[in-house]
Each structure stands twice: as C-alpha cells, then as structure tokens.
Amino acid sequence: MKLFYIIFFLFFSLSICSQNYSSKWYDSDDILFQSSIKDIIKDRYGFIWFRTDSGVLRYDGKNFLPYKTNKAPLRDFLGNVRKDSIIMFNLSYNSAFLVSERNFKEININNIDKKQLPENNPTYERVYKNTFLNQFYPNIESYYIKTNSGTYYFNNDQIEYKKEGTSKKEIIKNNFHYKSLKHLFAHEDHVYIVDPNHRKTMVLYKGEISYENTPNLYNDPESKIYWNQTTEQVFIINRENIYISQLIKGTLTLQFLVKYGNVESEFATAMFYDKEYNKLYFATLTKGLNVLTLSSFYNSQKKIPFANEVVYGALPFSKSSVLTAEGIEYFKTQTKTVFPFKGLDNNRIIIYDSTKNILYKVGNKIQRRYKKSGYLKRDSISFPNKEIRGIYRTEKENIITFFDNKNGMSELYLFSDDSYTYVKQKKRFPFPISTIINVDSKFLYVGCADGLYLYSIEKNKIEKKLVTDISVKEIIKDYDGNFWFTTYGQGIYLLKNNNVFKMPNDIKGYLLNAHTFLEDKKSNLWISSNNGLFKVSKKKLLRYSKDKKIQVNYFRYNTEHGLLNNEFNGATPSANILEDGDFVFPSMEGFVFFRPDKTKSNFPTSNQIFVERAEIDNKLTHFKNKLSVNSDYKFLAIFIDIPYYYNDLENIYLQAKVENSKNSNWEFVNKDRRYFINKLSPGKYNLLVRFITSEEDNFVYKKIVIEIEPKFYETVLFQVLIVLLGIGSILLFIKYRTNFLNNQLKKTTNNLTTVQDRLKNEEEYQHKLVESISHDIATPVRFINILAQQLHEANDPQAQKKYFEGIYNSSKQLYNFTSSLDPV
C-alpha cells in the first residue's frame, strides 16, 4: 500500500485549473422582479440596469432599485450611453421609456430621435443584438442593422445597403440567406457575418464586402457568438472559455476572460462585462443573474482525496512555482508531485541550505533532501531529546532553535557548517523563540513570546531587550533596510535604529494578527492576516512613524475579490516572490498566487456619488441638494447611492456626519449604503459624505442641506409672539399690581395719619399724666427721704419711733398710689 502511494505521488501530475473568479447568484428572492433577465447595460454614472418582462432594475453593487411599468414587456436597451440617453420601447412601439440621470421614466414617443425608431417597413425587423442564437422571429425573414455609416438590409436572397443621409438602397450581395445572421456581430462600422461551416468571415464596411478566410476562434464551429449592440460588446464562447472581442487598429483581437464550466447550459439571454470592476454578468431565463468577479488571485490546490488544502511553509522552486515539505509543487494553475512524502508533524518549516538541498523538520530530526537526486534521496540529522522550534539560515550562520517544555526556555544554536554537526555557540532565552533575522554580520534580532532581543554573535550575549511584553511573530526586512515585525494580537511595528514604532490598525482590527508582508516595486506592502490580504503604502507608514496625525488607509482583499478563504497562515517562510513576478501566500485553502501590478484596487470616481433619496418614516422621498423634513419625524435614513461593486465599504472609507448636531463625528456608512440620522431639533444642518477615490487616499466630499421644519408652535415667529404675549402679560400684571399697591399705600397713609394724630393726642395726655404721677410720687418720696435723714440723726428712741411711723405712713400712701396705676 505504501508503494502504491509512492508511485501515485511520484508519477501522477495533477492539472487543476485555478478558480480565479468568485460567483454570486441573484434571483427573484433578491428583489429581482423575476428570474428571467433579458438585457443588461451600464449607464454613464456607473449604475448597471437590467431589463425584465416586468420592468427594469438599477443596481449599484449592493442594492437593486426596481422600476415597474404597466406597459411591459419592454424591448431591449437602445440609445447612447455616453449621451445619457438609453431608450426602451414596448413591443408595439407606441410607448417609449428613457433611462437618464439615474432614473427611469416614460416619455413622449414623438420626442424620440427618429434614428432610434424602427423603419416604416413592416417586412423588416431590426436587429437588436444576437438574441436569436438558434431561432428567428416567426413569419419574419427580413432584418436590418444600422451603423454610423449606413443601414444594411438582409433577407432570404440578398444584402442591400443604404448610405447614411440617402434614401437609395444598393444591392451589395446576392445569394444570401437571413439565417446566416445568427453568427452576426459588429464593431463600430464593421459588420461581421461568420460562416463556421467554411471557416471564413464576411466583413461589411461602409457598403463594401471583404472576406477573412483564416480559421480562428470567431469561425470555429464550437464557438458561440454573443453581441450586445448597445454596449458594443462582443463575446466568443468556445469550449467553456469566454473571450471578449475588440477591434484594434482594424484587426479583430480576442482577450481571454475566464473559463466557466457551466456557461453553455446556464447562459441564455444577456451578457455584460464591466471592465472597470472586472466583473462578468450572466443573465439566464430561469435561474436569475450570475455575477462573476474575475479575480487576479489564483488559488492553487492539490485536490487529493481525503486531504485538506491547508498549507504553510514553501520555497520558490521554479520561476513560477513553490515547493512544500510534502513534496508538492504548486503552480498557480496546477500542482504536481516532486517527491513522495509521509505525514508531517510540522509543515511550517522548510529552507534551502547553501547548496540548495531542502531542509524541513520531522519530529526531533531535520530531514534533508538532496538537489542532485532531484530531491528523491534524503537523509536526516537527529537531535535526541531536543524539540526543534525553528531552522534558520542567514548570510553566514546556520541556526536551529530548540524549546525545553520543562522550564519553558529556548536555546539558540549556531552551527559552523551545513551538516549541523559542530556547534559554534549557543545561548539561552527565557521564552520560546518565534523568529530570527540577521541585523548584520554581528547581530541578530531574536523575536520571542515575551519581546524582542538584540543578540551579539561576537559576544554570544543579549545586548539589549528592545521590546517587552509583546509576543513577536515574524520579523521582516524591506527593500530600504527597515525592519518590521508582526505580533500575536498586538499589531504591526516598525523597528528603525533599534527604536520601535507602533503602526495603526485597520478599521476592524484584523491586522492585530498579521502574519507577514511582501513589498512590491511601488513600495506597497501586501500583508497577510487571519482575515484577508491587505495592501498599504509603505511611505505612509513611515510618515506615520514621524507624525501620528497622518491617516493610513488599508485596502483589504477577501473572498469577494476571488480568494477561496480569508484566512492566511504564518510559516517559515510565510510568503515568497517568484522570478516571474508572482507573489505567493499560504492559506487555509491552498496557495494564493497573484501579480501585484495586475491586482487592482477599485475605487469609485469623484463624481460617482449621489445623495438624492431618503426614507422618512417608511416613505421614500427624492430631493436635490436639500432635504426638508417635518420635525415630528420618527425615522430618517439617507441613501448613499454610489456605484461601487464590492460590499467592503471600509476600503473606500465611506463615511458621513451631520454638522452642528450633538454627534458630529464621522461614522461609517453601513453595507446597505444608508446613513441613519438621529432625532434632530428644528433648524438647518449640513450632511457631509466622504470617501477616497484612489490609493493616494484623496478624500472627496459631498454636502447636502437638511432642514428640519418646525411645527407652527416651534417656529421663531410663534415663539416671538409667545414671548411678546408673555412680556405683555407681565407688564399688565405689573401695572395692575402697581395700581393695587398704590391704592393700598394710599389707604395705609390715611390710616397712618389718623393714627399719628391719635398718637400725638395720647402723647400729650401721657406727658401730662407722667407729670402728675411724677408729682404725686415725688412728694411722698421726698418726705420719706427727709424722715429717714432725721431718723439717722436722732438718738432719742421716742423721736426715732415718731420718724418710723412717719416713714411707714408715707410709704403706705405711696404704695396705695402706685397700686391705683395698675391697669387691672
């Protein structure tokens, strides 16, 4: 059984075409009127329109805006996109509709350019485009097609031509049957009629006929031709390969778009290629709309039964491939086995030695495969009782790191030869070592779970610990000699002159767990993470290290851009640049190949934003530059109509804010492209919307005035009247109160006058009374005083007794008098 697997992997080459596109279906459950779409066109503003039998839909990359009509079904789109005039007719040509200024409306058919109307000839039917691949209109055997130079008429025996501006027809071809038109297409004034049976093509140009007799994909019997007349797009479908045709300097040229296995069974009605966003739209009769995003990313997988596609470390193996420790060589469109392999306990580590032998880890051994044998012969280098953590090779050093589970420490071994036999020196580190890179011939940067160390090779000592309490994942050196390092959960750092600078995170914090990056020729860094691949300008990051006010914007690629999985992996090495220019990153779904110069970052243009719709309390309102809203509204949402065909609006930093409101900070617009506004008090506000239009991070701003209209009782006039009424009421109250107080004061004054007169009379009476009392009291007191003096001087008891009796009688008289003064 083992021999079987060895033979299988050694001689069996797996040719698997990469799925370099992503696919998304829309049907009647996705706001489509129905699953049958008949025509597709893109207007001058960037919106894509779809025709169904029930009406049309406008698409902005996220939302479908429906327009219904009771005149349906409608014919296909006609007109001029550049002039913003897309015309549609109903089946009987008595009603016309216009797609213009991002709206759909019915118009007077008399105002239509006569060139758009069918010729007044009931026997001829206009060729809209090649919708009749296998059949023609019933009972119609004559058709015509208009070009800028003139009109061609086809029937069952000839071709006629009428030059523009004339009325005369000229027969330019006999013995022609109209059924040959099923292979018709045109580029500008060149009309091509393909004859696949004879492998030739008839060319009509300004009334002249010529032939192309060279066999090619156009006249291949296996090819099917789809021509969209209004969009001027021609597609060739051949053996599941889809090409778009172009006329370059008078020569037909095919550009390969994609290989799509179900195209012949699914495609039926319409096709459109959006070159700006590299998206291909398929319309079908029954399944709805299929949008293919043609990706610059190639996802290479081995496709072995019962084996997962998770990959880690790989080495550049040829100009266009990488090789893993499993022995699988990955190209961007296929894989093949280079050497047989058994299950690995660790496929994260693989390096070349100085003679291009391959080294990788198996248990506590280093497996070595020899280049001279085509990597079939191998041996191993054993390290008993040692757990190998990493294998590194600098310009002069061969390094292995070991980890001791018992004490949690690591050992760094420097070997003097490729055989890893002679230990030159070794050094212990207190935590697991995750990465090593040489600063120069004398120093190494050693990243550990607890920080970053500067290690001196000459002195065999740790010179300095540059970073503390940061778990370092990988250290990378850019083209300018700057060092950077990624971390476990703490973002990206710049390491310059042994100084560390923290870089800003992306909006959602995915770069907190970045793995590594590759630098392209334009100094952009392509950073892999656990959730997407990021692109950022290195110059901006360096500027940010000096000025934290610099805004750094990251562009994130995900499954919507063609990745099979958003999760990338870290390893040794974590990414490679191949000789052919491809960048290669390992992921959870195989290796991702891409050319950075061909991987586009899409942005809307500065004039592709329209703020002209709002939802107020579940009612849709259209406005222009200014939105008026009653103050009693409960719900207000502003539609940000922007034709951007990706859901990740963070890439364009689509933000909005309401100036002069309580919360006037920039907020990201949600994926539905609606901005919700909280309750505002009456007044005028400015709604500002901004987004970036290029990788230079230039913001474009759009301003809309929002007026919250007050109720009558909230108006300034009403409030002024209320204030005046209040002031008047207060004044009247004050006047009334003043008059009342004056009257009370007058009464009080009169009362006081009366009281004053009475008090005056009482005062005179009291004065006289006091005088009388004073006299009546003074006499007995004076008599008592005299008797007391005589008593003091007398020595005769009889005389003293006489005086005592006099004092007694006088005091008794005084007592009786004062008692008579009691108010009782």
Secondary structure by P-SEA (a helix, b strand, c coil): caaaaaaaaaccccccccccbbbbbbcccccccccccccccccccbbbbbbcccbbbbbcccbbbbbbbcccccccccccccccbbbbbcccccbbbbbccccccccccccccccccccccccccccccccccccccccccbbbbbcccbbbbbcccbbbbbcccccccccccccccccccccccccccbbbbbcccccbbbbbcccbbbbbccccccccccbbbbbbccccbbbbbcccbbbbbbbcccbbbbbbcccccccccccccccccccccbbbbbbcccccbbbbccccbbbbbcccccccccccccccccccccccccccccccccccccccccccccccccccccccbbbbbcccbbbbbbccccccccccccccccccccccccccbbbbbbbbccccbbbbbbbcccccccccbbbbbcccccccccccccbbbbbcccbbbbcccccccccccccccccccbbbbccccbbbbbcccccbbbbcccbbbbbbbccccccccccccccccccccccccccbbbbbbaaaaaaaaacccbbbbbbbbcccccccccccccccccccccccbbbbbbccccbbbbbcccccccccccccccccbbbcccbbbbbccbbbbcccccbbbbbbcccccccccccccccccccccccccbbbbccccbbbbccccbbbbbbbbbbbccccbbbbbbbbbbbbcccccccaaaaaaaaaaaaaaaaaaaaaaaaaaaaaaaaaaaaaaaaaaaaaaaaaaaaaaaaaaaaaaaaaaaaaaaaaaaaaacccaaaaaaaaaaaaaaaaaaaaaaaaaccc
